[in-house]
Amino acid sequence: MTTGEGVLDSPTNWVAEHINRYVETDGADGHEWRPGVFTLLLTTRGRRSGALRRTALIYGRSGDAYAVVASQGGAPQHPAWYLNLLAEPQVEVQVGADRFTARARVATAEEKARLWPVMTAIWPAYDDYQAKTDRDIPVVLLERD
């Protein structure tokens, strides 16, 4: 996916700093963001710009897949990374030092019903985010190619 292309990191300063530490240390600094809260790096292709865009996300597991939540803190609109992967589901993922390509897909209603409690056990604020928005916050599965 990247083939030497530059990657644009999150425009949110603290997230960009987190990504930079994560990349420079192969996840030694950043994989565990808070005690018991682990993050991965997700790179998507911009649906309008075509540029590669990277963000850090809290994750859980569903079998061999990684689960992430498109919460954007309960904002009324979906995060850009989510809209990007709807347009192009081929993504790059870094979990610790492990970098791989994956296919992203939105969890089915049944999968979400099972995964939402898993994700809120990791980050309880997801329930607050869902309560403050009218949109149904999606859970996304990242399945290794």
Phi and psi restraints in degrees (value plus and minus 20) as a CYANA .aco file:
   2 THR   PHI    -104.8   -64.8
   2 THR   PSI     -57.1   -17.1
   3 THR   PHI      14.8    54.8
   3 THR   PSI      28.9    68.9
   4 GLY   PHI      63.3   103.3
   4 GLY   PSI     -22.6    17.4
   5 GLU   PHI     -87.2   -47.2
   5 GLU   PSI     129.7   169.7
   6 GLY   PHI     -92.6   -52.6
   6 GLY   PSI     131.4   171.4
   7 VAL   PHI    -137.5   -97.5
   7 VAL   PSI     111.7   151.7
   8 LEU   PHI    -111.0   -71.0
   8 LEU   PSI     103.8   143.8
   9 ASP   PHI    -106.5   -66.5
   9 ASP   PSI     144.9   184.9
  10 SER   PHI     -64.3   -24.3
  10 SER   PSI     117.4   157.4
  11 PRO   PHI     -93.5   -53.5
  11 PRO   PSI     -30.3     9.7
  12 THR   PHI     -98.8   -58.8
  12 THR   PSI      98.5   138.5
  13 ASN   PHI     -73.8   -33.8
  13 ASN   PSI     -69.7   -29.7
  14 TRP   PHI     -86.7   -46.7
  14 TRP   PSI     -51.3   -11.3
  15 VAL   PHI     -89.9   -49.9
  15 VAL   PSI     -63.3   -23.3
  16 ALA   PHI     -80.1   -40.1
  16 ALA   PSI     -60.7   -20.7
  17 GLU   PHI     -84.2   -44.2
  17 GLU   PSI     -61.4   -21.4
  18 HIS   PHI     -80.6   -40.6
  18 HIS   PSI     -66.7   -26.7
  19 ILE   PHI     -79.9   -39.9
  19 ILE   PSI     -65.8   -25.8
  20 ASN   PHI     -78.8   -38.8
  20 ASN   PSI     -66.7   -26.7
  21 ARG   PHI     -82.5   -42.5
  21 ARG   PSI     -62.2   -22.2
  22 TYR   PHI     -79.4   -39.4
  22 TYR   PSI     -70.1   -30.1
  23 VAL   PHI     -85.3   -45.3
  23 VAL   PSI     -66.8   -26.8
  24 GLU   PHI     -82.9   -42.9
  24 GLU   PSI     -48.9    -8.9
  25 THR   PHI    -129.0   -89.0
  25 THR   PSI      -8.8    31.2
  26 ASP   PHI      34.2    74.2
  26 ASP   PSI      16.5    56.5
  27 GLY   PHI      67.7   107.7
  27 GLY   PSI     -27.5    12.5
  28 ALA   PHI     -78.8   -38.8
  28 ALA   PSI     -55.5   -15.5
  29 ASP   PHI    -133.2   -93.2
  29 ASP   PSI      80.8   120.8
  30 GLY   PHI     110.8   150.8
  30 GLY   PSI     -48.6    -8.6
  31 HIS   PHI     -79.9   -39.9
  31 HIS   PSI     -69.3   -29.3
  32 GLU   PHI    -114.0   -74.0
  32 GLU   PSI      81.6   121.6
  33 TRP   PHI     -95.4   -55.4
  33 TRP   PSI     -67.3   -27.3
  34 ARG   PHI    -151.7  -111.7
  34 ARG   PSI     142.2   182.2
  35 PRO   PHI     -73.1   -33.1
  35 PRO   PSI      99.7   139.7
  36 GLY   PHI      58.2    98.2
  36 GLY   PSI     -17.0    23.0
  37 VAL   PHI    -137.3   -97.3
  37 VAL   PSI      91.4   131.4
  38 PHE   PHI    -125.6   -85.6
  38 PHE   PSI     126.9   166.9
  39 THR   PHI    -143.7  -103.7
  39 THR   PSI     134.6   174.6
  40 LEU   PHI    -142.6  -102.6
  40 LEU   PSI     145.3   185.3
  41 LEU   PHI    -125.9   -85.9
  41 LEU   PSI     110.1   150.1
  42 LEU   PHI    -136.4   -96.4
  42 LEU   PSI     106.5   146.5
  43 THR   PHI    -133.6   -93.6
  43 THR   PSI     102.5   142.5
  44 THR   PHI    -137.8   -97.8
  44 THR   PSI     145.2   185.2
  45 ARG   PHI    -118.8   -78.8
  45 ARG   PSI     107.5   147.5
  46 GLY   PHI     -76.8   -36.8
  46 GLY   PSI     108.9   148.9
  47 ARG   PHI     -88.7   -48.7
  47 ARG   PSI     -45.5    -5.5
  48 ARG   PHI    -125.6   -85.6
  48 ARG   PSI     -62.8   -22.8
  49 SER   PHI    -102.9   -62.9
  49 SER   PSI     -47.9    -7.9
  50 GLY   PHI      59.1    99.1
  50 GLY   PSI     -22.3    17.7
  51 ALA   PHI     -97.5   -57.5
  51 ALA   PSI     131.7   171.7
  52 LEU   PHI    -100.8   -60.8
  52 LEU   PSI     112.9   152.9
  53 ARG   PHI    -149.9  -109.9
  53 ARG   PSI     114.1   154.1
  54 ARG   PHI    -142.3  -102.3
  54 ARG   PSI     119.1   159.1
  55 THR   PHI    -159.9  -119.9
  55 THR   PSI     143.6   183.6
  56 ALA   PHI    -124.8   -84.8
  56 ALA   PSI     115.9   155.9
  57 LEU   PHI    -157.1  -117.1
  57 LEU   PSI     123.3   163.3
  58 ILE   PHI     -86.8   -46.8
  58 ILE   PSI     121.4   161.4
  59 TYR   PHI    -153.7  -113.7
  59 TYR   PSI     139.5   179.5
  60 GLY   PHI    -148.2  -108.2
  60 GLY   PSI    -195.7  -155.7
  61 ARG   PHI    -141.7  -101.7
  61 ARG   PSI     127.7   167.7
  62 SER   PHI    -157.9  -117.9
  62 SER   PSI      72.3   112.3
  63 GLY   PHI      43.6    83.6
  63 GLY   PSI    -145.9  -105.9
  64 ASP   PHI    -105.6   -65.6
  64 ASP   PSI     -29.6    10.4
  65 ALA   PHI    -108.8   -68.8
  65 ALA   PSI     137.9   177.9
  66 TYR   PHI    -122.7   -82.7
  66 TYR   PSI     117.6   157.6
  67 ALA   PHI    -130.5   -90.5
  67 ALA   PSI     113.0   153.0
  68 VAL   PHI    -151.3  -111.3
  68 VAL   PSI     137.5   177.5
  69 VAL   PHI    -135.4   -95.4
  69 VAL   PSI     107.4   147.4
  70 ALA   PHI    -107.7   -67.7
  70 ALA   PSI      43.1    83.1
  71 SER   PHI    -106.0   -66.0
  71 SER   PSI     -59.5   -19.5
  72 GLN   PHI      27.4    67.4
  72 GLN   PSI      21.3    61.3
  73 GLY   PHI      41.6    81.6
  73 GLY   PSI       0.7    40.7
  74 GLY   PHI      64.5   104.5
  74 GLY   PSI      -5.0    35.0
  75 ALA   PHI     -80.7   -40.7
  75 ALA   PSI     136.5   176.5
  76 PRO   PHI     -89.5   -49.5
  76 PRO   PSI     -38.8     1.2
  77 GLN   PHI    -132.7   -92.7
  77 GLN   PSI     135.4   175.4
  78 HIS   PHI     -88.0   -48.0
  78 HIS   PSI     131.8   171.8
  79 PRO   PHI     -87.2   -47.2
  79 PRO   PSI     132.5   172.5
  80 ALA   PHI     -78.1   -38.1
  80 ALA   PSI     -58.9   -18.9
  81 TRP   PHI     -81.3   -41.3
  81 TRP   PSI     -55.4   -15.4
  82 TYR   PHI     -88.1   -48.1
  82 TYR   PSI     -66.3   -26.3
  83 LEU   PHI     -82.1   -42.1
  83 LEU   PSI     -56.8   -16.8
  84 ASN   PHI     -83.2   -43.2
  84 ASN   PSI     -64.1   -24.1
  85 LEU   PHI     -95.2   -55.2
  85 LEU   PSI     -41.4    -1.4
  86 LEU   PHI     -85.2   -45.2
  86 LEU   PSI     -58.1   -18.1
  87 ALA   PHI     -96.9   -56.9
  87 ALA   PSI     -55.4   -15.4
  88 GLU   PHI    -162.4  -122.4
  88 GLU   PSI      77.8   117.8
  89 PRO   PHI     -94.6   -54.6
  89 PRO   PSI     -28.8    11.2
  90 GLN   PHI     -97.4   -57.4
  90 GLN   PSI      99.7   139.7
  91 VAL   PHI    -151.8  -111.8
  91 VAL   PSI     148.4   188.4
  92 GLU   PHI    -134.0   -94.0
  92 GLU   PSI     124.1   164.1
  93 VAL   PHI    -152.3  -112.3
  93 VAL   PSI     122.8   162.8
  94 GLN   PHI    -147.3  -107.3
  94 GLN   PSI     103.2   143.2
  95 VAL   PHI    -141.8  -101.8
  95 VAL   PSI      87.8   127.8
  96 GLY   PHI      41.5    81.5
  96 GLY   PSI    -148.8  -108.8
  97 ALA   PHI    -107.3   -67.3
  97 ALA   PSI     -27.8    12.2
  98 ASP   PHI    -103.0   -63.0
  98 ASP   PSI      98.0   138.0
  99 ARG   PHI    -134.8   -94.8
  99 ARG   PSI     114.1   154.1
 100 PHE   PHI    -177.1  -137.1
 100 PHE   PSI     142.2   182.2
 101 THR   PHI    -110.8   -70.8
 101 THR   PSI     132.3   172.3
 102 ALA   PHI    -168.7  -128.7
 102 ALA   PSI     145.3   185.3
 103 ARG   PHI    -130.3   -90.3
 103 ARG   PSI     109.3   149.3
 104 ALA   PHI    -117.1   -77.1
 104 ALA   PSI     121.7   161.7
 105 ARG   PHI    -168.9  -128.9
 105 ARG   PSI     130.5   170.5
 106 VAL   PHI     -95.1   -55.1
 106 VAL   PSI     113.9   153.9
 107 ALA   PHI     -82.5   -42.5
 107 ALA   PSI     122.9   162.9
 108 THR   PHI     -87.0   -47.0
 108 THR   PSI     147.4   187.4
 109 ALA   PHI     -77.4   -37.4
 109 ALA   PSI     -60.2   -20.2
 110 GLU   PHI     -87.5   -47.5
 110 GLU   PSI     -62.6   -22.6
 111 GLU   PHI     -84.3   -44.3
 111 GLU   PSI     -62.8   -22.8
 112 LYS   PHI     -82.3   -42.3
 112 LYS   PSI     -61.6   -21.6
 113 ALA   PHI     -78.6   -38.6
 113 ALA   PSI     -54.8   -14.8
 114 ARG   PHI     -99.7   -59.7
 114 ARG   PSI     -57.7   -17.7
 115 LEU   PHI    -105.1   -65.1
 115 LEU   PSI     -48.1    -8.1
 116 TRP   PHI     -75.8   -35.8
 116 TRP   PSI     -67.1   -27.1
 117 PRO   PHI     -83.4   -43.4
 117 PRO   PSI     -52.5   -12.5
 118 VAL   PHI     -83.3   -43.3
 118 VAL   PSI     -65.6   -25.6
 119 MET   PHI     -91.9   -51.9
 119 MET   PSI     -56.5   -16.5
 120 THR   PHI     -94.0   -54.0
 120 THR   PSI     -42.8    -2.8
 121 ALA   PHI     -87.5   -47.5
 121 ALA   PSI     -53.2   -13.2
 122 ILE   PHI     -97.7   -57.7
 122 ILE   PSI     -65.1   -25.1
 123 TRP   PHI    -156.1  -116.1
 123 TRP   PSI      68.8   108.8
 124 PRO   PHI     -77.0   -37.0
 124 PRO   PSI     -44.4    -4.4
 125 ALA   PHI     -82.9   -42.9
 125 ALA   PSI     -37.4     2.6
 126 TYR   PHI     -76.2   -36.2
 126 TYR   PSI     -57.0   -17.0
 127 ASP   PHI     -83.5   -43.5
 127 ASP   PSI     -60.9   -20.9
 128 ASP   PHI     -83.8   -43.8
 128 ASP   PSI     -61.9   -21.9
 129 TYR   PHI     -81.1   -41.1
 129 TYR   PSI     -63.3   -23.3
 130 GLN   PHI     -85.1   -45.1
 130 GLN   PSI     -57.3   -17.3
 131 ALA   PHI     -86.7   -46.7
 131 ALA   PSI     -46.9    -6.9
 132 LYS   PHI    -115.5   -75.5
 132 LYS   PSI     -16.9    23.1
 133 THR   PHI    -148.0  -108.0
 133 THR   PSI     132.8   172.8
 134 ASP   PHI    -103.7   -63.7
 134 ASP   PSI     -38.8     1.2
 135 ARG   PHI     -98.7   -58.7
 135 ARG   PSI     130.6   170.6
 136 ASP   PHI    -100.2   -60.2
 136 ASP   PSI      94.6   134.6
 137 ILE   PHI     -92.8   -52.8
 137 ILE   PSI     101.1   141.1
 138 PRO   PHI     -98.1   -58.1
 138 PRO   PSI     131.8   171.8
 139 VAL   PHI    -126.3   -86.3
 139 VAL   PSI     113.9   153.9
 140 VAL   PHI    -134.9   -94.9
 140 VAL   PSI     117.5   157.5
 141 LEU   PHI    -124.4   -84.4
 141 LEU   PSI     113.9   153.9
 142 LEU   PHI    -130.4   -90.4
 142 LEU   PSI      89.8   129.8
 143 GLU   PHI    -127.5   -87.5
 143 GLU   PSI     100.2   140.2
 144 ARG   PHI     -77.2   -37.2
 144 ARG   PSI     117.1   157.1
